[in-house]
């Protein structure tokens, strides 16, 4: 009978590699988080665009439902031109559900004589009036 010498290689590198591959595969199987938001609720969103701590009065505010980022195709779900309410420029969106939204403003800042724009993600978690300041920055058209 031949003398069989057991394999002197240790199985740890192979086991470690296999564990890494399985962990990476399981991590990819996690379901993506579903974003919510849109029409059909009782929440109101009141947005005031600002630039350098001053209100921007000539502006349009756009909103994307169920989003944390600006839409890649630049298509928003709704838009409202700012109007004065108690001498404060606001855009008011009504009938919103709780959820995530991306708001974006584009307009002209009369005090600085410049074009401004800016956007932020927001979350609505209460079915009442939600007030947000929307920071903007100057740009050249």
N, C-alpha and C positions, 0 to 999 in steps of 0.2 A: 504494500500500500504506500502511495507516495506521501511524502511529508508536506502537508499544506501549511503554508505560513499565512496567518491572517493578514489582511490588508492593514498596513501600518498607517494609512492616511486617516485622519480624523474627520468625522462627518460634519463638524461645526461650520465650516465655510459654506457647504452646500445647504445646510439647514437655515443658516442666516440669510442666504440669498433667497431661498424659497419663502421664508417668512416675510422678507421685504417685498417680494413680488405679490404675495397674497394680500398684504396690508395695503399696497398701492391699489390693487384691484378692488378691494372692498371700499376704499375711500372714494373711488370713482362711481360706486353704485349708489351713493347717497342721493336721494331725490333733491332736485333743485327747489329752493324755497320759492313758493308761489307768492307773488306780490298781489296785494289787493288795493282797491280804491276805484272810484268812479262815481257816476251819478246813481241816485236812488236812495240817498240817505237824507238826514235832516241837518247835516253840518253846513256851516257857512264859513268860507275862507275869505278874510279881508287882507289884501296885500298892499303894502305901501313901499314902492321902490325908493331907495335912498342912494345918495352919492356924497361921499365926504360928510356924512352926518346930516345932510340937507335932503328934504323931500324932492323927488323928481316929478314934476307936474305934467309933463308932456310925454306919456309913456303908454305902451300896451303891454299887458301881462298875459303870458301864455301858460297853459297848464297841460301836463301830460299825466294821465291817470295810470295808476299801478306801475310807477317807474321811480327809480332812484337816480337816473342819469338822463341827460338830454337825449331826445330821439335821434338816432343816426341819420334818418331821412329828413329831419327838421320839420316833421309833421306833428303838430300838437292837437290835443282833443278839444280845446276851447281857448278863447282869448277874450279879454275885456279891456277896453280903453279906460285909463284912469279918469276919474271924475272927482271933483272936490266934495268932501263930506266934512263939515266943520273946519273948513280951510285946509284939509289934509287930502292930498291925492290918494285915492284908493281904487283898486279893482276888486270887485266882489263876485265870488263864485258861490252859488247856492246849490242845495240839494246833493251834497257830497256824502259819500260813505266814509267810515273809518278806513284808513289805509295809507299807502305811500303815494306821493305825488312829486313831480318835478315842476317847479315854477321858474319861468324865465321872463325877464323884462327887456324891452328894447325901446329907447326913446331919446328925447333931447332934453338936456339939462339947461334951462334958461339962465340960471345964476352963473354957471361956468361957461356957457356958450359952447357946449360940446355934446357930442353923441355919447350915450351910455348904454351899457347892456350888462346883464349878469343873470346867473341862475343858481338855484340851490335845491337840494332834495328836502322834502318836509314829510312829516307824518301827522296825520289827523287821528287822534285817539279819543275825541269827545264829540258827541253829537250836539254841539252848540256853536257859538261864534268863536272862530280861531283867527287870531290876528298875527300877521307875520310881517317883519321888515325884510325887504329883498335888496341886499347890497348889489351895487352895480359899479362898473369901472368905465373909464373914458376910452373911446376908440375913435379911429378916423374912418369915415366912409369913403 
